[in-house]
Amino acid sequence: MSVLILCHFALALFAAPLVRRWGTRAFLVLALPPAAAGVWALTRWSTTAAGGTDTTEWRWLPAYHVDWALRLDALAELMVLLAAGVGTLVLVYCASYFDDRSRQLGRFAGNLLAFAGAMLGLVLADDLVLLYIFWELTTVFSYLLIGQTSDHKRNRRSALQALTVTALGGLTMLVGFLLLGHEAGTYRISAILADPPPPSAALSAAVVLILVGALSKSAIWPFSLWLPNAMAAPTPVSAYLHAAAMVKAGVYLVARLAPAFAEITPWRPLLLVLGSLTMLLGGWRALRMNDLKLVLAYGTVSQLGFLTVLAGAGGHDTGLAATAMILGHALFKAPLFLVTGIVDHATGTRDLRKLSGLGRRLPAVCAVAVLAGASMAAVPPLLGFAAKEAAFQTLLDGSTGDRWALAAAVAGSALTTAYTLRYLWGAFARKPGVPDTGAHPVPAAFLAPPAVLALACLVLGPGVPWLEDLLGAYAAQFPAPDHPYHLALWHGAGLALGLSAAAWAGGVLLFLASGPVLRVGHALALRSADRVFGGMLLALERTALQCTGLVQRGSLPAYLVTTMSVVLAGQIAVLVVDEPWTGTPAPRLWDHPTQAGVALLTCAVALLCLGVRRRMKAVVLAGLTGYGTALLFVAQGAPDLALTQFCVETVSMIVYVLVLRRMPVYFEENFSRWRRLMRMPVALAGGAAVAVVLWIMAGHRRAESAGAAMVEETAHHGLKDVVATILVDLRAWDTMGESAVLAAAAVGVTSLIYLHRRTDAAEQPVLPLPGDHPHAALRTGDEPGTAPPTAPRTAWQASRYESAGLPSGDEGAPERTWLAASATLAPERRSLVLEVVARLIFHPVLVLSVYLLLCAENLPGGGFVAGLTAGVAFIARYLAGGRHELADAVRFKAGLFTGLGLFLSTATALGGLGEGTVLHGWTWHGHLPVWGDAHLSTAVLFDCGVYLLVLGVVLDIVRALGARIDRQIERAAPRPEEGRA
């Protein structure tokens, strides 16, 4: 079972190249996985019909009792045959429906096959969490398939609507699954059905939440609005997802859980009422539609309501009728959708007001449609008749609620007959005053899939007793009555047959009175659900904009005050109510007088920040507070933290300085005195609250400190640096997550800065600033007498001489400078001392970074500090020589370092799977020539990944905030005077 599911997804990955190579014939290859699933299910028929099961189990998340558990029983067998059988025929149908010029056909084919795999996993899942995963996969692939033609607004809106309704229902259902699993003590569906939890308020709440998800998936009122709009999808999608597969998922879930929870309040009332209402509303709306697909769509909504009534009734006989109706509905509704696609393909329209005389032009297509339509209208001897008779009789023999549902079912069946006649008349009849519609011939391969399904309705009508064993195996999960119902085509002339005749007669009368029916329908029509949904979305958007305008006013101080006020209110409330300071030892002011001195100086610098008006001075003072914190770490005996704090503060200050070049020198915000007086208490209270909380947390420790265990574990591995070992080994998951967040943040920042990067190619070449080297501007081919370049030249693509601004032809004897690109700067912007210092410290700092990286096992250091240190070396080159110097120092893009770092850390983590767990540590000991005894551990490899990642992030930020702003300054500078040498 697992292999069959994975084959769908595996082949879906290659759908696009297959379609590019073979065109629409690739659909025949893509039909192989669902065909194999169908054949496999047929081989298991006898086992499941006898009440047996096939299971697959793999312990996935044992700590959470979540397993990869698949189970094939009678109900799953039926659904697998439908999902796989109809899916195979639909994929074969696609080979004729589309042509090789269809847009994005490869993506469509992959999504359709992946949906078939997700549907197969959904009906086989025996774990609630696994079922939810496949459930949401069908939602996502349905969204992609409905929005296939994404350049049409209708498709985008319909896809978003379907995603919104079904995804919200799915999330609600997930909460119900979690409640149900908690009440039952397991997420295994078969175990829950075998031993249901006792009735309780929590169980009733879980049942209601689960039913919300099921009803939204199966388009039951009030969630039925999304299904008709989903007809914007291509016809094969409608035939598969909206007739045989996706919309059946909710009915399947109801049928799956009914044996255990049908007696739980409010299962039956909820399903019988909403199912009956949906059946009537959908059928009535179908009589007013002029699009053939919409007639079938609203008819599908009506039929889904009928199926919900039967599956939700929760009895032996109604369960038997429900499964028969599920099969019958798929076999007659899917071919009708496929026939609609053929009609649209052959004539170019689906408007029944424009179609006329197609029955004579396309007699074979008409015959298939009449056969499927007759089954939908429950005309004997077709399968639809046998299933409808079973439904009427079992509801008739049921409770009072079942009989009320029977009345709605008879009325709904009359509507079904009416819209079936409307569909057949509208598609194939000759209409007075309407010229015959032209149509091209339909190939046999195009008609074969719907013909196979329609013939199945004809064969299984008299052969419905063949299904008794399989469908009866599902019904056997309910208590059997004294005289159980048996499937048969003919049960004699009885009340059920009389009700069927009444439904046929009522349907014929409704069809003949179509004019008055339409007038009454328009008179009684309320505001459409689609408009209500659109109004709700618009109101939500307006409310969000108003809230955003109220809260997001662009004032950073206001944001900080609001955030701190909320946090302080919560903290103060807890402190006042719980009084956690009781029994907490009094805090010591300091362990050493040095700490007091450093703390006082740091506080003094922080207070000086309050009165500063110049931005640069504020940055320097804020940086000094960071350095003061680092000194406190040194005094406390935490060199690793101190080293990290020093590096972070240094890089942060440089970044601030780079950004402040494009900002005013002075703060422009003018705050009144009362505003300052209001904000000062908030700031002071915030600092005091943090201090008090830390004091209470430290004083309330009851368990033994984990420090001794950490030291022992570190020594066990032959290491000494506990902090580095914690970061890259004992808590490597945290470090790995933080690394990913750091990379994402860097990519986000630089992406915002480079938002208009594509327009750079059309801009004028960067001109030298006054006083700069005359050849400082990079050659772009725009100079007179030069040919246009094949691609824009940038500092990353220029040679080292171009980067340095050297004239062409001087490569043999370049000017001697301390830095390669220093000549590109104007004399007044150069600092010879800074150039010399940058040149002298560059390589030693890089060596120091490598040392900090490799010594982290036993001495202070680590990949993070080492990466920051290496970044400082490159920042020194940039500050001394400008952006061209940075380009010369780093010949690779910064993203390469970031990507390599993430790859190396992730690969090291996944390498632990060889020992059974992710991030499993190991150490290699050996002897190397010259080097001597050596060892290498996964912690070092992981730290190397962190090193490259941090270096890449620093370079990316400097490139974005430094080099990018340099280019903006250069473009804003006045042009040099003409003829200046």
Order of alpha helices (4+ residues) and beta strands (2+ residues): alpha-alpha-alpha-alpha-alpha-beta-beta-alpha-alpha-alpha-alpha-alpha-alpha-alpha-alpha-alpha-alpha-alpha-alpha-alpha-alpha-alpha-alpha-alpha-alpha-alpha-alpha-alpha-alpha-alpha-alpha-alpha-alpha-alpha-alpha-alpha-alpha-alpha-alpha-alpha-beta-beta-alpha-alpha
